[in-house]
Structures are given as structure tokens and as C-alpha cells.
């Protein structure tokens, strides 16, 4: 059965170390994390009903990770767990699927909708309760825009990934389509834009290997390439 351990103590930038940043930075980070929890908590129960046709797009994105039976994979910011069934199918019964999210209500929905598909962790993606080099792949749908410190979180995902592991940053619609849905225009300072994303990934230990941003898919695939590796 999926498990949901207690939330870890979140220090500055989710590290748990008091000297990571000034107190003001810690307060800002904690406030942003709290806003994310509040936003998703009240929407968790009806989230999947808002996007009933996204399943095949999730499955197609998971396939791009080229997972093998027995692999270990994390769904970072798993939400209601829409990626968990295709991830489990890809790694098989001998593999390990983890889902991490900061919102308990989202994890409750994931456990109820996909029993047995994954072990669920109530955790900040910038401070994961996992050892170094534990994962063969990381899947993250819609994660970047909800991170208080994207660089820190991408570095943490690199820490728990083995050299050569793949990272899939996914959204079922592209940036322009998503912006239009919210009545906005795409802006050049969007972290998900390729010119901004590539160096952000590189600084965290990831090498961007492909980038797709069309109306019905956003998918940035990267490979863990640690310095000196």
C-alpha cells in the first residue's frame, strides 16, 4: 500500500539547516510553500475532473523516460497521481515508484485513486528524504512554476538521481496555450523557455537533451551529468 510519512521539518530552502540563508529568506520560502499548499488543498478533490483527457499525454511523456523493468523513479510534485499508473507499468512489479508532494490533500487523492501504484512522500522537492543517487529517473509535471526556489529543487533532484538518469519536465499543454488559458501572454522571463531553462538545468547538474513546446505538449528532457562525470 502507498505510504505517507509525516512531513519533514523544512529549513531554509527546505534544507533543514539554519545557516543556509538569512531568516528573511527562510520566511519568504516558507510563505511561498504555504501558498502552494493552500492553492492545491482546496482544489485536490476536483482536480482530475477539470482535466479528464490528459491521461494519454501523461503516458506518452512517461514513455520518453525510457524506463526499464526494475528501475526506480520519482514523480516530483505528483499531485493526484496521474503519472503513477504509467510509471508503475513501465518499471513493473520489481521497480520502485515514488510520488512526492507538499500538499496532503493531493496525496490523499493519489492514494485513493491509484492504490498500490507508488510509495507517497509528503515532502518538499527541495529536501527529499532519499539517499544520494537513488533514482534512475524523475518525472515532474507542472512543477517548475510552483517551486519557491527552482534552482535549489533541480539541484536536489540531481542529488537523488544516478549519473545518466533522465528528468522529464512535462505539461500536457505548451506554454502559449497555458498562458492563453489564463488570459496572459508568454513572457521572455518564463523559466520554462528553452533559453532560460537550459542554463538553469546545467547549473544544477542536468544536460538538456530535447525540448518540445507546442500547443498540446510541453516536454523538456534532461540527463543527469554531474561535474566530472
N, C-alpha and C positions, 0 to 999 in steps of 0.2 A: 504494500500500500504506500502511496506517497506520504512523505513525512514533511512536517512544517515545524522546524525547531524554533525556539524563541529568537527574536531579533537580536543581533549582536549590538553591543554598545557602539555608537557611531561617534568617533572623534572627529577632529578637523579633517575635512575632505574624506570622511569615512574611514580614516586610518586608525583611530583609537589612540593616537599618540598626541599628547598635549602640546608638543613643541613643533608640530607640523606647520602651523600657521598662527597668526595673531587671533586673539579672541573674537574680534570683529568678523574676520573671515569665517571662523567656525560658525558664528551666529548666522551669517548670510547663507552658508551652505546648508545648515540645519533648517533654516526657514524655507529655502527652495525645496528641500526634500519633503518637508511637511506639506507644502503647497501641492507637490506632485501626488502625495498620498491622498490629500483631500479631494483633488480633482478626480482621481480614479476610483476612490472609495464609493462615491455616490453613483458612479456610472457602471460599476462592475457587473451587477446583475443583468443589465440590459445591453452590455457591450456587444456581444456576439450578434444579437438581433439587429443591431444597426448596420452590420456588415456581413450579411448572410452568405454572400457569394465569394468571399475571399479565400476559402479553403484550397481550391486548386492552385491559386497563386502562391500560397504558403508552401504547398507540396513541391511546386516547381522550383522555388527558391531553395528549399532544403536539398533538393537533388543536386544543386550546384556545389554543395559542400563535398560531394563525392565520398560520403561516409561509407565505411566498411563494417561488416558484422563484427561486433566486439569492441567497437570504438566507444570512447567517452565524449559526450557532447553536452554543452550548456546552452540553454535558451535564456539569454540575459535580458531581463525585463520581460518575462514570459507572459505577463498579463493573465488572461483567461485560458491560456494554454493551446492556442490554435495551432502552433507548430509542434506540439508534443507528439501527437499521433504519427505524423510523417517522420519525425526524428526517431521515435521508437521503432518504426517499421524499418528504417534504414540501418540501425545498429543491431537490431534483432534482440532476442532474449539474453544473449551473452554480453550485450553492450550496456552502457550506463547513460541514462538521460537525466539531466538535472534542469530544473527550472527555478530561476531566482527572480524575485520581485520585492519591492519595498512596500507594497500595498497588501495587507492581509486579506482584504475583500476580494482582490483579484486572485490570490492563491486559493481562496475558498472555492471560487468558481472553477478554477483549473482542476482542483481535486475532485469536485463533484462531476464535472463534465468528462474528465479523462482519467478515471480511477486506474491506478497501476501503471500509467504511462511514464511517470517520472518521479524522482525524489524532489520535493519542493522546498526551497530555501527562502525564508523571509530575510532578505539581505540586500544591502546596498551594493550595486555593481562596482563601486569603487573600493569596497572592502569585503571581499568574498571569503567565506570560511572554507577555503580549499587550499591544498598544498601547491607548491610550485610545480609547473609542468605536468598538470594532472589531466589535461584535456587534449583531444585530437581535433576539436572544432568548437566554434562558438557561433551561435545564431542569435541575431538581435534585430527584432522588428520594431521600427519606430522608436528606437532607444535614444539616439543622439540628442534629439530636441528636448528630451526630458531629463537630461543629466545636468546637475549643478556644475560639474567640472568634467567636461568630456575628455580632456587630455588625461586627467587622473584615472578616469574609468577605463579608457582604452589601454593605459599602461597596466592597470590591474588585470584586465583581460589577457594581456600579453604575459603577465607573470604566471597565470594559471594554465597557459597554453604551452604545449610542447613545440620545439622548433619544427617549422614546416606545417603547423596546424593552420587551418583556414578559419577566417572570420567572415561571416555574411552579414552585412548591414542592409536590411531589407525594409521596404514598404510596399504594400500592394498597389499603390498609385505613385506616379512620379511627382517631382517637386512642383512643377507648374500646375498639374491637376489638383494637387493637395492645396496649394495656395488659392487657386480659384474656388475650391470648395468652401474655403473660409473667407472669401471675398478680399483676398490680398493678391499682390503681385510677388513674383520671385525676386528676391533681393541678392545682390552680389556678395553680401556678407554671410549668406547661409552656409553654415558649417558643412552641409551635405553636398555643396557644389564641389565638383572634382578638383578645381584649383586650390580650394581650401582644405578639402579632406585629405588629399594625398600627403601634404607635409605633416598634417596632424597625426595621421596614421604612422608615418615614418618615424616621427619623434617618439612614438610610443612603442616602436618595435614591430610595426606591421608594414608590409610592402603591398601596395595596391596592385592587383593583377588584372582586374577588369572592372568596368564601370558602365552601368546602364541606367539611364534616366529618361524614360518615355512615359506616356500617359498612364499606361496600365502596369508599370513596374519601375521600382527603384531598387537597384541591387549593386552594392559595392562589395566586391570580393577581395580579400586581402590574405596574405600569408605571413605567419609569424617568422620574422627574420631578425633574431636578436643580434646585437652588435658582436662582431667577431664570429658569428655562427655561419 
